[in-house]
């Protein structure tokens, strides 16, 4: 009886050991399977293509308009002076010019049309262009009488002139008779003559002409002057 119990006890222990071995083998097999065949979830990397940059349109260059050229035609100012002529050569100055009056085209209808003549008395040729400054003077001291001559562009064109020694240029004048105006409006005074500024000059030339009457009221314009032209 005792031997039988011992055998049963050994069989029970052997069964327990066998079950333990089977459990260890099963756990090892599962672990090995997991390590040998991992199945990671694939991660999808989606790349969004970048849009091509929109080409920029080249700026249209702005065309700078050249400035318009200013004409230099000589011509009188309020005091009768005239801007300098353009072009090469020496400016005709008051020092080398002699001024005189010609009869011109006579007169009529309350106007007279003497010609202003400028003669080169120097030793070298000089250049001139445009309108001389012209005004009446009074009182024996060169005081300007009335308004300076207005430029008259209705006749001859402005021309660059070379004046050789002994040669002359001329300008057509238009002188309105002061008697055409009421005395109270004109305030007439006998003139001593004309003060002449060659184009570009600030020095003047006196021409005696006491047959003319001017208006002291400078809002009354009696004088017009055309551009200088070569004498015939």
Legacy VTK file of the C-alpha trace (Angstrom):
# vtk DataFile Version 3.0
C-alpha trace
ASCII
DATASET POLYDATA
POINTS 232 float
0.000 0.000 0.000
2.754 2.360 0.778
4.551 1.480 -2.444
1.431 2.208 -4.470
1.052 5.677 -2.913
4.625 6.471 -3.724
4.137 5.485 -7.336
1.018 7.594 -7.626
2.868 10.532 -6.103
5.718 10.153 -8.633
3.239 9.992 -11.476
1.604 13.216 -10.270
4.934 14.999 -10.053
5.896 13.814 -13.526
2.583 15.105 -14.924
3.108 18.448 -13.250
6.604 18.735 -14.746
5.278 17.792 -18.190
2.566 20.394 -18.046
5.098 22.994 -16.965
7.337 22.104 -19.882
4.437 22.299 -22.328
3.496 25.795 -21.012
7.073 27.065 -21.309
7.328 25.716 -24.883
4.064 27.369 -25.913
5.116 30.752 -24.490
8.518 30.527 -26.191
6.924 29.627 -29.521
4.561 32.612 -29.391
7.377 34.959 -28.474
9.543 33.658 -31.295
6.705 34.027 -33.792
6.104 37.585 -32.799
9.800 38.462 -33.045
10.242 36.665 -36.373
7.233 38.134 -38.162
6.518 41.643 -37.007
3.861 43.227 -39.143
4.209 46.975 -38.748
1.417 49.089 -40.075
2.714 50.857 -43.207
2.750 54.596 -42.976
1.684 56.326 -46.124
3.721 59.408 -46.948
1.798 61.492 -49.434
3.757 64.290 -51.021
1.776 67.210 -52.336
3.510 68.615 -55.406
4.313 72.281 -55.077
2.620 74.498 -57.594
4.876 76.060 -60.225
5.424 79.753 -59.538
3.461 82.069 -61.744
5.934 83.932 -63.973
6.011 87.642 -63.318
5.424 89.841 -66.312
8.321 92.130 -67.083
7.483 95.747 -66.425
7.051 97.837 -69.514
9.716 100.594 -69.418
8.295 104.054 -69.216
9.441 106.296 -71.988
10.658 109.572 -70.619
9.591 112.264 -72.875
12.292 114.647 -73.540
11.532 117.917 -72.619
10.327 120.329 -75.374
13.132 122.843 -76.442
12.533 126.557 -75.586
12.870 128.914 -78.508
15.267 131.800 -78.156
14.025 134.411 -80.557
15.364 137.468 -78.855
12.664 139.944 -78.056
12.036 142.763 -75.663
11.034 142.704 -72.017
9.250 145.382 -70.043
12.405 147.479 -70.046
13.194 146.776 -73.698
16.130 144.406 -73.165
16.383 141.266 -75.325
17.682 137.689 -74.702
20.959 136.583 -76.287
20.892 135.027 -79.769
21.921 131.395 -80.252
24.651 130.018 -82.466
28.427 130.271 -82.833
30.392 133.479 -83.131
30.663 136.741 -81.223
27.556 138.528 -80.039
26.936 141.861 -81.713
27.278 144.360 -78.860
26.171 147.936 -78.435
29.849 148.966 -78.557
30.296 147.841 -82.167
26.876 148.788 -83.536
25.630 152.132 -84.765
21.856 152.691 -84.815
19.916 154.863 -87.206
16.397 155.212 -88.615
15.344 154.739 -92.216
12.167 156.030 -93.781
10.740 152.552 -94.227
7.402 152.118 -95.963
6.037 155.556 -95.126
2.822 155.520 -93.132
-0.915 155.763 -93.135
-4.077 155.137 -91.125
-2.533 156.584 -87.989
0.701 154.537 -88.266
4.253 155.174 -89.434
6.732 152.446 -90.406
10.349 153.530 -90.003
13.154 150.949 -90.180
15.689 150.540 -87.419
19.158 149.985 -88.923
22.084 148.505 -86.956
25.496 148.780 -88.651
28.604 146.887 -87.559
31.284 149.543 -87.039
33.767 147.093 -85.479
36.728 145.246 -86.990
35.294 141.705 -86.670
32.119 139.939 -87.736
29.456 139.364 -85.077
26.282 137.303 -84.610
22.758 138.473 -83.844
19.270 136.991 -83.937
15.719 137.983 -83.081
14.039 141.105 -81.804
15.859 144.204 -80.568
14.426 145.996 -77.560
12.905 149.343 -78.489
11.303 152.111 -76.419
10.746 155.852 -76.471
12.880 157.999 -74.143
12.197 161.460 -72.765
13.455 164.287 -70.514
16.894 164.394 -72.112
18.225 161.761 -69.682
17.092 158.487 -71.217
13.960 158.047 -69.066
11.690 155.482 -70.715
8.432 156.915 -72.045
5.494 154.512 -72.040
5.545 150.815 -72.877
8.413 149.061 -74.663
7.783 147.772 -78.188
5.725 144.595 -78.568
7.186 141.769 -80.662
5.489 141.478 -84.054
5.788 137.965 -85.515
3.379 138.571 -88.382
6.116 139.527 -90.825
9.674 138.282 -91.249
10.932 135.072 -89.648
13.592 134.946 -86.941
16.990 134.256 -88.535
20.540 133.833 -87.230
22.574 136.630 -88.802
26.302 137.148 -89.278
27.130 140.844 -89.624
30.498 141.551 -91.234
32.347 144.829 -90.562
30.585 147.644 -92.422
27.436 145.575 -93.038
24.018 146.257 -91.516
20.843 144.531 -90.385
17.454 146.126 -89.964
14.133 145.737 -88.160
10.754 147.025 -89.292
9.030 149.230 -86.704
5.342 150.057 -86.432
4.673 153.320 -84.574
1.060 154.228 -83.772
0.317 157.944 -83.684
-0.360 159.064 -80.124
-3.088 161.350 -81.508
-5.182 158.200 -82.103
-5.896 158.137 -78.350
-7.748 160.465 -76.052
-5.339 162.783 -74.239
-6.594 161.731 -70.824
-5.934 158.087 -71.691
-2.596 158.615 -73.438
-0.991 161.498 -71.523
1.070 162.442 -74.606
4.654 163.674 -74.379
7.171 164.561 -77.057
9.885 161.899 -77.284
13.611 162.583 -77.573
14.072 159.461 -79.626
14.475 155.681 -79.168
16.515 153.534 -76.816
17.676 150.378 -78.625
18.908 147.142 -77.039
20.574 144.765 -79.524
19.438 141.150 -78.910
21.196 139.748 -75.843
22.570 143.085 -74.734
21.950 145.077 -71.564
23.796 148.102 -72.905
21.692 150.346 -75.127
22.094 152.690 -78.077
20.301 156.049 -78.374
18.739 157.133 -81.661
17.596 160.737 -81.879
14.054 160.987 -83.297
12.201 163.976 -81.837
9.450 163.899 -84.470
7.559 161.233 -82.464
5.120 161.619 -79.584
4.720 158.888 -76.982
2.134 158.111 -74.297
3.228 158.329 -70.660
0.463 155.831 -69.816
2.268 152.500 -70.314
-1.012 150.626 -70.767
-1.229 152.278 -74.194
1.053 150.368 -76.579
2.291 152.444 -79.497
5.307 150.435 -80.694
5.816 147.100 -82.466
9.114 145.608 -83.652
9.859 142.795 -86.131
12.929 140.463 -86.068
16.229 141.675 -87.460
16.832 140.898 -91.117
19.853 141.283 -93.404
19.960 144.654 -95.133
19.581 144.551 -98.889
LINES 1 233
232 0 1 2 3 4 5 6 7 8 9 10 11 12 13 14 15 16 17 18 19 20 21 22 23 24 25 26 27 28 29 30 31 32 33 34 35 36 37 38 39 40 41 42 43 44 45 46 47 48 49 50 51 52 53 54 55 56 57 58 59 60 61 62 63 64 65 66 67 68 69 70 71 72 73 74 75 76 77 78 79 80 81 82 83 84 85 86 87 88 89 90 91 92 93 94 95 96 97 98 99 100 101 102 103 104 105 106 107 108 109 110 111 112 113 114 115 116 117 118 119 120 121 122 123 124 125 126 127 128 129 130 131 132 133 134 135 136 137 138 139 140 141 142 143 144 145 146 147 148 149 150 151 152 153 154 155 156 157 158 159 160 161 162 163 164 165 166 167 168 169 170 171 172 173 174 175 176 177 178 179 180 181 182 183 184 185 186 187 188 189 190 191 192 193 194 195 196 197 198 199 200 201 202 203 204 205 206 207 208 209 210 211 212 213 214 215 216 217 218 219 220 221 222 223 224 225 226 227 228 229 230 231
